[in-house]
Amino acid sequence: MLRNWYARWMYGWETRLTTRDENRVVRPLEWGFDCIAALLESDGLAGAIPSPQSLCDNAAAEAAMARINRLLIAGSREFFGYRRPTDFRLEERHPQLFPTNVRPETLARDAVLRRQAADGDLEPAVFLRFTSPERTLFPGNDMVNARWYPAPEHRDPLRPKQAIVVLPQWNADGFSHNALCAAFNRMGVSALRLSMPYHDIRRPEELERSDYAVSANIGRTLSACRQAVVDIRCCLDWLEEQGYEHFGVLGTSLGSCYAFLASAHDARLRVNAFNHASTSFGDVVWNGQSTRHIRQAVEQAGLTPERLRALWAAISPISYWDKFASAESAGPQKRVLLVYADYDLTFPREYSLQVVRAFREHGVNFEPRVLPCGHYTTGETPFKYIDGWHLGSFVYRAFKALRVEKAAARQTESAEPAAIEEKSA
């Protein structure tokens, strides 16, 4: 009885949090072939784009988009591949909130930050900027932004430099997850807090929310996901240039999806924290409470869950279980944390349990952690502290294990010449 009461209370709280923002917009279904035309051409798939005449036929357009997804999965190395940027630079400016809701308390906080910046009472922050290899129809979105949290130099010169790329949730403001980055600094781990495509400073001016990252525009959502993945990998390139040796990624919700796809295609990501995880992009959009406005649009267009699943298969973790596991077995082993919630109405629990089963079946080295709350309530007291503890303690232990691993390898390397010399003598 107590458990049933708690479940009803939690679901009610979760529903209130997911329905308090009234600026969600129902946009009509668009195929978005124009958003992926350049990508397909660079991958040698330009012939998969339907003719202008075919675009007038929804059935033909849907069949073409489903086929494109199958081709992208088969050639995922090219789909998530990229040319290394040449314009990495650090930029100093005052941090901004970039609110995604119009609640009075949020707007008041934004006004305070703006006033503090104007009065010189707000410390400037440092941001990594570069041009994303994935070009979109919005030049401002293509300028990548990642707040830089460098850890202090360690007194031990042999200690490897370690860094983690942090991706917050969909519609996160410019301050979300910054506290985590500061905590990682205290562990000796540097952090890049990445602004995801169409988020905060990258958000087009006509939007109040980060709607273009996930929307009823099928092609644009594919493009946004690819852009996020290659942006993560580009951040690793820059970190390598700064002398970093060990790399991790932490993603929450949508950021978790992006983080998984990046790690499945990049062996450098040894430390992986997936904060809320699911299987199929289309299933989450169809069944998740916070994407009900997108479901309304695609449902009005006559799509079904199965058909939507096929249209976003190329950006679904379920399409890459084997690749993630093989990336782990082919190189140094990845360390993985999987956090999910028992009362999640956005990433339904059944999908998270499917991730758990898939990881076990594929032999992934992972630690599952279960929160006694939902998706949105993870950000509320006391659950945000429980979640923060799981994330922080895992990142600390995982990076420490990599340091121990390197020290052991260094000892082995130094012992080999001595052994050879002794044998020669």
C-alpha positions in Angstrom: 0.0 0.0 0.0 2.8 2.4 0.9 4.6 1.7 -2.3 1.4 2.4 -4.3 0.9 5.7 -2.5 4.5 6.7 -3.2 4.2 5.8 -6.9 1.0 7.9 -7.2 2.7 10.8 -5.4 5.8 10.6 -7.6 3.9 10.3 -10.8 1.8 13.3 -9.8 4.9 15.3 -9.0 6.6 14.3 -12.3 3.5 15.2 -14.3 3.3 18.6 -12.7 6.9 19.3 -13.6 6.5 18.2 -17.2 3.4 20.3 -17.7 4.3 23.6 -16.0 5.9 25.1 -19.1 3.3 26.3 -21.5 5.6 27.4 -24.3 5.9 24.1 -26.1 4.9 24.4 -29.7 3.2 21.8 -31.9 4.9 22.1 -35.3 3.7 20.1 -38.3 5.6 17.0 -39.6 8.4 17.9 -42.0 10.6 15.3 -43.7 13.7 17.6 -43.6 15.6 16.2 -46.5 17.1 19.7 -47.0 18.7 19.4 -43.5 20.6 16.2 -44.4 21.3 16.7 -48.1 24.9 17.9 -47.6 25.6 15.1 -45.2 24.2 12.4 -47.6 26.2 13.9 -50.4 29.5 13.8 -48.4 28.8 10.2 -47.5 28.1 9.3 -51.2 24.4 8.8 -50.5 23.0 11.7 -52.5 21.1 9.3 -54.7 19.0 8.3 -51.7 17.3 11.8 -51.6 13.9 11.5 -53.4 13.1 13.7 -56.3 11.1 16.9 -55.8 8.1 15.2 -57.4 8.4 12.3 -54.9 8.4 14.7 -52.0 4.8 15.5 -52.7 4.0 11.8 -51.9 4.2 11.3 -48.2 4.5 7.5 -48.6 7.4 7.8 -50.9 9.1 10.4 -48.7 8.7 8.2 -45.7 10.1 5.1 -47.5 13.1 7.2 -48.7 13.8 8.4 -45.1 13.5 4.9 -43.7 15.9 3.7 -46.3 18.3 6.5 -45.5 18.3 5.5 -41.9 19.3 1.9 -42.9 22.1 3.2 -45.0 23.4 5.5 -42.2 23.4 2.7 -39.7 25.3 0.5 -42.2 27.8 3.3 -42.7 27.8 4.7 -39.2 31.5 5.3 -39.2 31.0 7.8 -42.0 27.7 9.1 -40.6 29.4 10.1 -37.3 32.8 10.8 -38.9 34.1 14.3 -39.5 36.9 16.6 -40.5 38.9 17.9 -37.6 38.2 21.6 -37.1 41.0 24.1 -37.6 39.6 27.1 -35.7 39.7 26.0 -32.1 40.0 29.1 -29.8 39.2 30.2 -26.3 36.8 33.1 -25.7 36.2 34.9 -22.5 32.8 36.5 -21.8 30.1 36.7 -19.1 28.1 33.6 -18.7 24.4 33.9 -19.6 21.4 31.9 -18.5 19.5 31.5 -21.9 16.2 30.5 -20.2 14.0 28.0 -22.0 10.8 28.8 -20.1 8.9 31.9 -19.2 8.3 31.2 -15.6 8.6 34.4 -13.4 11.4 33.0 -11.2 13.5 32.0 -14.3 13.1 35.4 -15.9 14.0 37.1 -12.6 17.2 35.1 -12.4 18.1 35.9 -15.9 17.5 39.6 -15.2 19.8 39.4 -12.1 22.6 37.8 -14.1 22.3 40.4 -16.8 22.5 43.2 -14.3 25.5 41.7 -12.5 27.3 41.4 -15.8 26.5 45.0 -16.7 27.7 46.2 -13.3 30.9 44.2 -13.4 29.8 42.0 -10.5 29.8 38.7 -12.5 33.0 36.9 -13.1 33.7 36.2 -16.8 34.0 32.6 -17.9 36.2 30.9 -20.6 34.5 29.0 -23.5 36.0 26.8 -26.2 34.6 27.8 -29.6 35.0 26.2 -33.0 33.0 25.6 -36.1 31.1 22.3 -36.1 31.9 19.9 -39.0 28.2 19.4 -39.4 26.7 22.4 -41.1 23.1 23.3 -40.7 20.7 26.0 -42.0 21.5 28.1 -38.9 25.1 29.5 -38.9 24.8 30.5 -35.2 24.1 26.9 -34.3 27.2 25.8 -36.1 29.5 27.7 -33.8 30.2 25.2 -31.0 30.3 26.5 -27.5 31.7 24.6 -24.5 32.4 26.2 -21.1 35.9 25.3 -20.0 36.7 24.2 -16.5 40.4 23.4 -16.3 41.6 21.5 -13.2 44.6 23.0 -11.4 48.0 21.6 -12.4 48.9 18.6 -10.2 52.1 18.6 -8.3 53.0 15.1 -9.7 54.4 15.7 -13.2 53.7 12.1 -14.1 50.0 12.2 -13.3 48.1 11.9 -16.6 45.9 14.9 -17.5 42.2 13.8 -17.5 39.1 15.5 -18.8 35.4 14.9 -19.3 32.9 16.3 -21.7 29.6 17.1 -20.0 26.2 17.3 -21.8 23.1 18.4 -19.9 19.5 17.6 -20.7 17.3 18.8 -23.6 16.2 22.4 -23.1 18.9 22.9 -20.5 19.8 26.5 -19.7 23.4 27.9 -19.8 24.0 27.0 -16.2 22.8 23.4 -16.0 25.5 20.9 -14.9 28.0 23.6 -14.2 28.2 22.5 -10.5 29.1 19.0 -11.7 32.0 20.5 -13.7 33.3 22.4 -10.7 33.1 19.2 -8.6 35.1 17.3 -11.2 37.8 20.0 -11.0 38.2 19.3 -7.3 38.9 15.7 -8.3 41.7 16.8 -10.6 39.6 16.3 -13.7 39.1 19.1 -16.2 35.6 19.5 -17.8 34.1 20.9 -21.0 30.4 21.6 -20.5 29.1 21.4 -24.1 26.2 23.4 -25.3 24.3 20.9 -27.4 23.0 21.9 -30.9 20.3 24.5 -30.8 20.8 25.1 -27.1 21.6 28.3 -25.2 24.0 30.5 -27.2 23.5 28.3 -30.3 19.7 28.6 -30.2 18.1 30.5 -33.1 16.6 33.8 -32.1 13.1 32.9 -33.1 12.9 30.1 -30.5 12.1 30.2 -26.8 13.1 26.6 -26.3 15.6 24.3 -28.0 12.9 22.8 -30.2 15.1 22.2 -33.2 17.2 19.6 -31.5 14.2 17.3 -31.3 11.1 18.0 -33.3 8.7 16.7 -35.9 11.2 17.7 -38.6 12.7 14.2 -39.2 15.8 15.2 -41.1 16.7 18.1 -38.8 16.6 15.9 -35.8 18.9 13.4 -37.5 21.3 16.3 -38.3 21.2 17.7 -34.8 22.1 14.3 -33.3 25.0 13.9 -35.7 26.2 17.4 -35.0 26.2 16.7 -31.2 28.2 13.5 -31.7 30.9 15.0 -33.9 31.1 18.1 -31.6 31.9 15.8 -28.7 34.6 14.1 -30.7 36.0 17.4 -31.7 36.2 18.4 -28.1 38.4 15.4 -27.5 40.6 16.5 -30.4 41.2 19.9 -28.7 41.8 18.3 -25.4 44.4 16.0 -27.0 46.1 19.1 -28.3 46.3 20.4 -24.7 48.1 17.2 -23.6 45.1 15.3 -22.1 45.4 11.5 -22.1 42.3 10.1 -20.5 38.8 11.1 -21.6 35.3 10.7 -20.4 31.8 11.8 -21.3 28.7 12.4 -19.1 25.3 12.9 -20.6 21.9 13.4 -19.1 18.7 12.5 -20.9 19.1 13.6 -24.5 22.7 14.3 -23.7 23.0 10.6 -22.6 21.9 9.5 -26.1 24.4 11.7 -27.7 27.1 10.5 -25.3 26.4 6.9 -26.0 26.6 7.3 -29.8 29.9 9.2 -29.5 31.4 6.5 -27.3 30.2 3.8 -29.6 32.2 5.4 -32.4 35.2 6.7 -30.4 37.5 4.4 -28.4 39.1 7.4 -26.6 36.0 7.7 -24.4 37.0 5.4 -21.6 34.8 6.9 -18.8 31.1 6.9 -19.6 28.3 8.2 -17.4 24.8 7.8 -18.9 22.4 9.7 -16.7 19.0 8.3 -17.8 19.2 6.1 -20.9 16.8 4.5 -23.3 16.8 2.3 -26.5 14.9 3.8 -29.4 14.8 7.6 -30.2 11.3 7.2 -31.7 9.9 5.2 -28.8 10.9 7.9 -26.3 9.4 10.6 -28.4 6.2 8.7 -28.8 5.8 7.6 -25.2 7.6 10.2 -23.3 5.6 12.8 -21.4 7.8 15.7 -22.2 7.6 15.1 -26.0 3.8 14.8 -26.2 3.7 17.9 -28.5 6.0 16.2 -31.0 3.9 13.0 -30.8 0.8 15.1 -31.5 2.4 16.4 -34.7 3.6 13.0 -36.1 0.4 11.3 -35.0 -1.7 13.9 -36.8 0.4 13.1 -39.9 -0.7 9.4 -39.6 2.6 7.9 -38.3 2.7 5.0 -35.9 5.2 4.1 -33.2 6.8 1.5 -35.5 7.1 3.8 -38.4 8.6 6.7 -36.3 11.1 4.2 -34.8 12.3 3.4 -38.4 12.7 7.1 -39.2 15.1 7.7 -36.3 16.8 4.4 -36.2 20.1 5.9 -37.2 20.2 8.0 -34.0 18.9 5.3 -31.7 21.3 3.6 -29.2 19.6 0.2 -29.9 21.1 0.3 -33.4 24.6 0.3 -32.0 24.8 -2.2 -29.0 27.2 -4.4 -31.0 29.4 -1.4 -32.0 29.6 -0.1 -28.5 30.5 -3.6 -27.2 33.0 -4.2 -30.0 34.6 -0.8 -29.4 35.1 -1.9 -25.9 36.6 -5.2 -26.7 38.8 -3.9 -29.5 40.5 -1.4 -27.4 41.1 -0.5 -23.7 38.0 -1.4 -21.7 35.4 1.3 -21.1 34.0 2.0 -17.7 30.3 2.7 -17.8 27.7 4.1 -15.3 24.0 3.7 -16.1 21.5 5.7 -14.0 17.8 5.3 -14.5 14.7 6.1 -12.4 11.9 3.9 -11.2 9.1 6.5 -11.9 10.3 8.0 -15.1 7.6 9.3 -17.5 10.0 10.7 -20.0 12.4 7.8 -20.5 9.9 5.1 -19.4 11.5 2.5 -17.1 10.8 -0.4 -19.4 13.2 1.1 -22.0 15.9 1.7 -19.4 15.6 -2.0 -18.3 16.1 -2.9 -21.9 19.4 -1.0 -21.8 20.4 -2.9 -18.7 19.7 -6.3 -20.4 21.5 -5.3 -23.6 24.6 -4.2 -21.7 24.6 -7.5 -19.8 24.1 -9.6 -23.0 26.9 -7.7 -24.8 29.3 -8.0 -21.9 29.6 -4.3 -21.2 31.5 -3.4 -18.0 28.8 -1.2 -16.3 27.4 -0.2 -13.0 23.6 0.3 -12.8 22.2 2.8 -10.3 18.4 3.3 -9.7 16.9 6.5 -8.5 13.6 6.4 -6.5 12.1 9.2 -8.5 11.3 10.2 -12.1 13.0 12.1 -14.9 12.2 15.7 -14.0 12.2 15.0 -10.3 15.9 13.9 -10.6 16.6 17.7 -10.6 14.7 18.2 -7.3 15.8 17.9 -3.7 16.8 15.3 -2.4 17.1 13.3 -5.6 19.6 15.7 -7.3 22.1 15.1 -4.5 21.6 11.3 -4.8 22.1 11.5 -8.5 25.1 13.8 -8.1 26.7 11.4 -5.7 26.3 8.5 -8.1 27.8 10.5 -11.0 30.6 12.1 -9.0 31.7 9.0 -7.2 31.8 7.0 -10.4 33.8 9.6 -12.3 36.3 9.8 -9.4 36.7 6.0 -9.2 36.9 5.5 -13.0 39.5 8.2 -13.6 41.5 6.9 -10.6 41.5 3.4 -12.1 42.9 4.8 -15.4 45.7 6.5 -13.5 46.5 3.2 -11.7 46.4 1.4 -15.0 48.9 3.8 -16.5 51.2 3.7 -13.5 51.2 -0.1 -13.8 52.0 0.1 -17.5 54.8 2.5 -16.8 56.3 0.2 -14.3 56.1 -2.7 -16.7 57.8 -0.7 -19.4 60.6 0.3 -17.1 61.1 -3.2 -15.9 61.4 -4.7 -19.4 64.8 -3.1 -20.4 66.2 -4.2 -17.0 65.1 -7.7 -17.6 66.5 -7.8 -21.1 69.8 -6.4 -19.8 70.0 -9.0 -17.0 69.2 -11.8 -19.4 71.9 -10.5 -21.8 74.4 -10.5 -18.9 
